[in-house]
Amino acid sequence: MSKNFSYVDYSLYGGAEMCERQMLKFGSEEMFGYDEEFPISCVIIEPLLKKFAEKLGHRDYLGAIMNLGIERSVIGDIFVKDTTAYVFCVDRIAQYIADNLDKIRHTNVKCTIEKGNIEAVAPEKKAVSVVVSSERIDAVVAKLYNMSRSQSIEHFREKKVMVNGRVMENNSYSMKPADVISVRGYGKFIFTGVENETKKGRLKVQLMQYV
């Protein structure tokens, strides 16, 4: 839809760099003389007694929140680190979650609310180099995730590959520096560019892989 909004500034944000569920905001400080913050909070969910806590996953946290009668559209990404979950949501629902969510499965929990950058969910990245025949996205995906070219192509057919937040079905797409690529079930990386060409005419490309 971006072409339809070419006359107005807009931005996307989900509460943290790695968030895939994002909020769309129209306008900017340049257009109106002020900037409005995204109305996004982070509800931090921790076990009351860590040593007795169950191993909970994304589905457990989301299910418990949905059981409070909350619509999925007001909940953003959920990051689980050890026994703590970081749930991004719209401001107006954060306090309701904190006040009413006290148990997930058999684990008693406590909730706190934070705004702004949450250090615990800041992504870690490592530099990776791969040698491929071209800058085609299917070649890089196959090499990085140790799969055959046909397996890589199948992920495009199943709409499991995203480029800059959009589904990419064209497996022959030639990547550009700063493209952010995510492959469902495998991970995410940033295409940095071509480092050099080998003697055999292959390309050594640089990536920043999320770990």
N, C-alpha and C positions, 0 to 999 in steps of 0.2 A: 504493500500500500504506500510505500515511501514516495512514489511519484505523485500521488494525489495530494501530498502534504509538502510539496516543494516550496510553497510560499511561506511556510512557518518553520521556525527552529523547533527541533524536538530532540529528546534524549531518552535513553533506556537505562534502567538500573534495577537491580534486584536485592540490594543490600550488601553485596560483596562481589568481588571480581569474578568469581566462578559461577555465580548464579545464572541458571538457564531460564527460570521463570522470572520475568522482568515486568516492571511497570513502565508505561509510556507517559512521558511528560511533555506537554506542548509549551513553547515559549522559552525565553532565555533572558539573561541579564542584559544582553546587547539589545534585545527587542523592546524590553519593558522597563529597564532601569533597575530591576531588582531580580533576585533569584529565589525561588521557592524550593525548600528542601523536599525530597521525596518523603511522603508519609509512610515510612517503613521502619518497623522496630524488629528487634531480635529477641525472641523468648528463649532463654537458656534453661534447659531442663536437666536437672541432675538428681541422682538417687539420694534419698535421705541418709541411707547407710550404704556406702560404696561397697563394702565387703560382702554384702548380701544381695547386691544388684544382679539381675539377670542380664544376659547378653541380648540387648535390644537392637533391632534394625530399623531402617527407614520406615518400613511398613507398620511396625509396631507404634512408632511415634505418630505417624500420619493417621492411623486407625483410631488411636486414642483421642486425637484432636477432632477428627470428624465425628466421633461419638458424642462430642459436646454440642452437636447440631450446627457446626460451622461449615459454611460453603467452601469448597475447594478453591474457588477463585480468589479468596482473600489470604490464602496461604502460599508463600513462595517456596524457595528451596529449603530442604532440611539437610543439614550436615551432621553426621554422627562421628564423634571422636571419642574413642574408648567408651566410657559410660555416660558421656554428656552429649546432648543434642542441641543444635543451634537452629532454631526455627524462625525464618523470616516471614513476616506477615504485615498487613496494613496496620497502621497505628491504632485504629479504633477497635481492633479485636484483641490486641496484645494483652490488655489488662484482664479481659474476660477469660482468656486462656490461663493466665497466671493465677487467677482467683479460683478456677474450677478444675484445673488438671492437677490431681494429686496422686494418681496411680496409673501405671502402665503395665498391663498384664498383672504380675504379682509383686511388682516393685513400686514402693511408695516413692514419690518424687516431689521435688520443690522447684518452683519456677522463679526466675528473675528476668527483668526486662532491661535491655540496653539499646542505646541508639548509637549511630555512627559506625566507624570501622571496628570490627571485631577481630582482634589479633589472632585468635585461635583458629579462624577459618581462612586466614590469609594463605593463598596457594603457594606451594613450593614448586619450583621449576628447575629442571636440569638441562644443560645443553647436550644435544645429541646430533651426531652426523651420520647420514646414511648415503650410500652410493646407489644411484638409480639411473635408468636409461633416459629419463626426461623428468620435467617438473609436473607431469600428470599426477593428479591426486590419487588415482587408484594405485599407481606404482609406489608412491611414497607410503600410503597406508599399508600396502602389502608388505613392504620392506620393514617398516617400523614395528608392525605387530606380528611379524613372522608368519604370514599367511600367503597362500598362492594368489596369483592375479585373479583367477576365477572366483576364489573365496572373497577377495576384496570387492569385486564387481557385484557379487550377490548382496553385499551390505548396502550398496547404492540402490539396487532394485527394491530392497526391503525398507528403504527410506530411513536408514540408521546412521547416515552420515550428514553432519551439519557443517556449513561453512559460514562463519560470522553470524551464527544463530538461525540460519535458514537451511531447510532441507536441500541437499545437493544430490540430484539424481543423475547428473552428467558426470560419469566416471572419468571422462577424458579432460575435465576442467584443468587448466594450467594454473597452478597456484601462484599467488602474488605475495610479496613480502608483507608481513603483519596479518595475513589471513589466519583466523582461529578455526581449527578443525576439530570436531569431536566425533568419535565413533562409538555409538552406544554399545556398552559392554566391554569396551577396551580402554577408553580414556580420551584425553584432549591434548592437543599440541598447537604451537604457533609456528607457522612457516616463516623462517627468517630470511632465507634466500640461498642462492647458489654460492658455495665457497670457492670451488674451482672445478676444472674439467680434468678427468684422468687421461692418461696416455691412450687408453682404449676408447676415448670419446664419451665416457659416462660422466655423470654429474655427481659431485659430492655436495649435498645440500645440508644446510644447517636448520635445526629445529630446536624449539624450546618445549620440552615435554613436561606436562603437569604430573607430579608424583604424589 
